[in-house]
Amino acid sequence: MHRSVRLFPVLLVLLACGLGMPARADDDAALEAAADAKASNAVAPQTNLDLDERIRPVSGHLFLKDGRHEISPTIAISLGDPFYSKTLFGLRYAYHLDEKWMLGLNASWATSSPSGAVSRCDSSGQGCRLPTKEELVRAPGDFGILAGVDASWAPLYGKISVLAESVLHFDTYFLAGAGVIESKVAPPGGSEVEAKFLPEIHLGVGQRYVLSRWAALRLEIRDVIYRVEIQGKTGKEQSTQNQLLFGVGLSFFLGQGGA
């Protein structure tokens, strides 16, 4: 057999090996590139998690109330009174027995004016007009000093995200208490206002929004309930009054807390 014929199978084998080696090299390079891409994806930041990264979970309380004193200057307004609109300026003190319970004292002084919800009409042709305070002397709802004691329970503590940049801490509390209210109303059959201190009870709900470890913004709705003697259709009668008040206060905390 011719010599070139015998070498032909050998050349075919060598050619196949030569062509196969670059192919395997290319496959290895592709596998390495895929592995590098997978690794880079594992460590690269994911854009859809940026918001979560900026708002990290917050645990625990920003400040502790246990054993601390709370002093809160307050301003409040009356809600829903048909005769008088009142503005109250007051001061509240509370001692926190623990993180949920506290005992408080409060005192306020009120100014009042006709609310505009009622009108005085006559037959003189002048029509209807807003009554004056002198014409409302027999109407209940006007008062001066309000003072009392109460107990509060704050079972709820939460956090609110503010513009996806910070977290606002707050707590919610419920209160109940009793005290005295200086009622200003003319007695039945009289025309002059008499100021009398009458017992009252009050219920309320409020929230504190923490500004720092030493200060908080306090919002509160309180219902003051008392009984006053007025002139009824058949003579003297006892009338139960509900004075709904909305107050805003700035609380300052004294002491370290957690004692």
C-alpha positions, 0 to 999 in steps of 0.5 A: 500500500502506498505510504501516503495511504497509511498516513492518512488515518493518522492525519485524520486523528491529528486533525480531529484533535487539533480542531477539538482543543480550541473548542474545549478552550472556548467552552472553559472560557464561557463557563468561567465568564458565566461563573464571574457574572453569577458572582458579580450579580450576587454581590452587586446592589439591587436597585429595587432594594434601595428603599428597603435599605434606606428604611431599616427595621427599627426595634425598641423604644426611642426613649424610656418613660419609666420613672420620668416626669412629664411637664406639658404646656397646653392650648386647647379649644372647645368642639361642638358647643352651640353657645360658647367657643372656648380657648384654654391655656393650661399646664399638665404634669405627669409621673410615669410609673412605668412604660405604660401607666402614669398619674397626672395633674392638670389645670387650665384657664378658659376664655369664651365668646359666643360661638355663632351656632345660635342666633337671636331673633326678635320681632322689631324688624331688625332680623336675627343677629349673633347674641352677646355674652350678656344675652347668654347668661342662662345658657350653660357651657361657659366656664373659667378654671378647670383642674383635675387628676387622672390616670393614663394607660399607654398600651400602643407604641408605633413608628411612622415612616416620614418621606422614606427618610426617617422614622417618627415614634409615637405612643397612644394613651387613654385617660380617665379622671375627675376634678372641678370646673368653674361653671359660669351661668345665671341661676334659675330666675336670676339674671346675673352670672354666678361662678360655681365650682362643680365636680366633673369627670373626664375621659380622653385619648391622646398621642405623643409624637417623639421629637427627641429623648427629652421632648414630644408633641402631644395631641389629645381629645378630652370629654369633660362631663358635669351637671349644672342647674339651669332654668327648664321649661317647668322650673329648675332642672339638672342638665348634664353637660359634655365639654369636648376639648381638643388640645395640643401640648409640648411635653418635656421629659425630666430624668433618665428613664428606665430606673 
